[in-house]
Amino acid sequence: MGRAINSFTSWVDGSNIIGGQNRLPETNLARAVLSRAFLDSMGYLNPQSSHGRGELAYLKNSARKFISAKKRIFREWCDIADADPDYVAELYDDLTYHMNNGKLKNLRIKVVIEKLVDRI
């Protein structure tokens, strides 16, 4: 009989090793939260999403307020994500600068953000 695969054996088999490190599920969750905040602040919605103009503006504004190295909650999420909050906020500032100047016009913003979050 073969070995049963469960969540523990799949975790310790090395398949969760990213960049030479073993990432905890909490770390992956926190990175997903940061990624979603970046996407929300840019107004990127899933195709299945339906928001009115006021709701989209509120979502974007809330995400922008969240991404601040001075805010305690943002620093806590960055800590869980094993990322420097000052660096993440700087990445966000650079992203918004390039977005506002039209330098990212021909790129898929979701892919750009996912690659940025992978590097933190």
C-alpha positions, 0 to 999 in steps of 0.5 A: 500500500502507498502512503496517504497524502495529508496536509502535513506530509504535503507540507514537509515534502518540500513543495512549499519551499519558495526561494529557499525558505519554507513559508507558513500559511500565515505568511502566504495569507498576509502576502495575499492581503497586501496584494489585494490592498495594492489591487484595490487601491488601483481599482482592479476588480475581478470580472465577477465583481459588481460595484457602483462608482461610490463603492469603488471609490470607497474601496480604493480610498480604504486600500490607499489609507491601509497602505501606510508604513505609519499605520499599526495594522499595516505594520502587523500585516507586513510583519506576518508577511515577513516584509519590511513595511517601509519597503512595501510602502515605498514599492506602493509609492513607486507603483502609483507614481508609474501608474499615474504617469502612464508607464504601466499602461500596456501592462497587466496591473495584476501581474505587475502587483503579483510580481512585486509582492513575490519580491518582498 
